[in-house]
Amino acid sequence: MTTTAEPAVNASQPNEVGYREYTLGQFHFRRDEYFAYITWPTGSHMMSVDSFLRAMQRDIAWDFFYGTVNFDGVFGTVNHYGKVDVFAGRYNDAYRKAELDYSETVETPLIRETFSSILDDWTNETFDPFASPHETGSAFGIKNGDNTKAVRRERVTAQRMVGLPGDAPLRSDDNGYPVNRMLADVEQDEPLVEAEEGFEGEVSSFNLFAYLSRSDVTWNPSVASACKDSLFCPTTEEYILPIIHGNDRVEWFIQLSDEITWEVEDRDTGGVRARVVMKAGDVSAMPADIRHQGYSPKRSMLLVWENANPDLPDLIASGKTPTYPIDF
């Protein structure tokens, strides 16, 4: 039996307000009562610490996701599926022109452990960076306990479909998922399946709206069903998507309820490309060369359809596959 040691995280002793400072390559991270501070060899940046933690929560939970996770217009990560670029100003025209941009490639296990430690140490017991602003307390102030249970939630990743034997379970009061306050009117009835004789173990269904009404997080597209590389990733959205997602493949969005406004920019420069207002029943595709951020005034339901083919980023970068989904 062999074991692999976890990468060593470079962290200081707690500073004057109780939080550890971290070093990852040439990047340095620290926080005080209100802000997160990031420095690198050619510059520095600061963010409100609640925004920083909400973005980092998703970067960690999604294992750096598909493509680019911009924490804001300056700092973020790019997933190379085994390695991750950590960047500052790389996708910001002003920083690049001023030669303040910087990027460093890190092995995925090291950045995963470092970011997980930052998230755990910097999150107080009053704050849940995965919840909507109405469902959590303050991220500010001196060090005050922790909320490890919240920040270490397991993302739902069904192998076939939630509710199947041995797969991710359905949500219920009994397993700790009450109906959300803003989705109290959603019917909770489950469909009746009457399979032909001999097919009883091969046919299943569930009430997706009821399942989503019991989501305890926002802006977290978990995998509810999978068919080869085709992943259905439904989620509930409230307030603002805490990251600006830069695509490395086409994403399809199906608005299941209410409304989301998407601000769409060029992936590499941040130049404005479009504003997309999606209402219940609308379908849109986000191309592979943009970045996007969503705004949802009411808790809404969204189905994100992902193609998990690992060859897509190279096919798109080489021009063998287009950045857009369809020709009309």
HELIX and SHEET records of a PDB file:
HELIX    1   1 VAL A   49  ALA A   61  1                                  13    
HELIX    2   2 ASP A   93  LYS A   97  1                                   5    
HELIX    3   3 THR A  108  TRP A  122  1                                  15    
HELIX    4   4 PRO A  133  GLU A  135  5                                   3    
HELIX    5   5 THR A  148  VAL A  151  1                                   4    
HELIX    6   6 ARG A  181  LEU A  183  5                                   3    
HELIX    7   7 LEU A  208  SER A  213  1                                   6    
HELIX    8   8 LEU A  312  ALA A  317  1                                   6    
SHEET    1   A 5 ASN A  10  ALA A  11  0                                        
SHEET    2   A 5 TYR A  22  LEU A  24 -1                                        
SHEET    3   A 5 PHE A  27  ARG A  31 -1                                        
SHEET    4   A 5 PHE A  35  TRP A  40 -1                                        
SHEET    5   A 5 GLY A  43  SER A  48 -1                                        
SHEET    1   B 8 TYR A 102  GLU A 107  0                                        
SHEET    2   B 8 LYS A  83  ALA A  88 -1                                        
SHEET    3   B 8 PHE A  75  ASN A  79 -1                                        
SHEET    4   B 8 THR A  68  ASN A  70 -1                                        
SHEET    5   B 8 ILE A 244  GLY A 246 -1                                        
SHEET    6   B 8 ILE A 290  ASN A 307 -1                                        
SHEET    7   B 8 SER A 230  ILE A 240 -1                                        
SHEET    8   B 8 SER A 225  CYS A 227 -1                                        
SHEET    1   C 8 TYR A 102  GLU A 107  0                                        
SHEET    2   C 8 LYS A  83  ALA A  88 -1                                        
SHEET    3   C 8 PHE A  75  ASN A  79 -1                                        
SHEET    4   C 8 THR A  68  ASN A  70 -1                                        
SHEET    5   C 8 ILE A 244  GLY A 246 -1                                        
SHEET    6   C 8 ILE A 290  ASN A 307 -1                                        
SHEET    7   C 8 GLU A 251  GLN A 255 -1                                        
SHEET    8   C 8 VAL A 283  MET A 286 -1                                        
SHEET    1   D 8 TYR A 102  GLU A 107  0                                        
SHEET    2   D 8 LYS A  83  ALA A  88 -1                                        
SHEET    3   D 8 PHE A  75  ASN A  79 -1                                        
SHEET    4   D 8 THR A  68  ASN A  70 -1                                        
SHEET    5   D 8 ILE A 244  GLY A 246 -1                                        
SHEET    6   D 8 ILE A 290  ASN A 307 -1                                        
SHEET    7   D 8 GLU A 259  ASP A 266 -1                                        
SHEET    8   D 8 VAL A 272  LYS A 279 -1                                        
END                                                                             
